Amino acid sequence: DAKTTQPNSMESNEEEPVHLPCNHSTISGTDYIHWYRQLPSQGPEYVIHGLTSNVNNRMASLAIAEDRKSSTLILHRATLRDAAVYYCILRVPNTGNQFYFGTGTSLTVIP
Amino acid sequence: DAGVIQSPRHEVTEMGQEVTLRCKPISGHNSLFWYRQTMMRGLELLIYFNNNVPIDDSGMPEDRFSAKMPNASFSTLKIQPSEPRDSAVYFCASSSGGGGGKAFFGQGTRLTVV
């Protein structure tokens, strides 16, 4: 499995920015960094992905370190609906492009 | 597109019975994944198909589990015979190929084996 390491849990105040870290020190040049989140009682949903450059979409931003050994998912203003488990995943073309989920970070948003 | 469609949403069965879970992936996607989620083990990848061919079934727990993808629009996961420890939420996901393809998940099937 392509390994990523995330904190088990984080807390954030509502309407504050949230930075969710992920370490992937064994990443290779062709591996994509994906982020998914799972809301309670739902299937995981796509948040964002990138290869080398930072990425922005309507949900979040992804900041990728220059050496690509770590990345940070940024939620610009946390809302109560952002409370979820966030998964950082490497999609590795050389091994078949499977998505292997780790334990993720459980984000609690405090009103 | 309606997204990834799984059926049934809930299944309660007696130990020893055969259980079949179904999945319709998003049209045009060439990769399909089956996952199992429990509190103890989290999200486990059971099997991965690419272009209807099983590529990696190393996550299938034992011979009681089997999966098929007879065509690009349908897949099944079968458990025969079922056991109480198979109780979990089973998710199907599909994506386009390549490292940049996003995965889309179904709503899952909650299986309870009594």
Interface residues (C-beta under 8 A of the other chain):
Chain A: T30 D31 Y32 H34 Y36 Q42 G43 P44 E45 Y46 H49 L51 Y87 R91 V92 P93 G96 N97 Q98 F99 Y100 F101 G102 T103 G104
Chain B: S31 F33 Y35 G42 L43 L45 Y48 N50 I55 D56 F91 A93 S95 G97 G98 G99 G100 G101 K102 A103 F104 F105 G106 Q107 G108
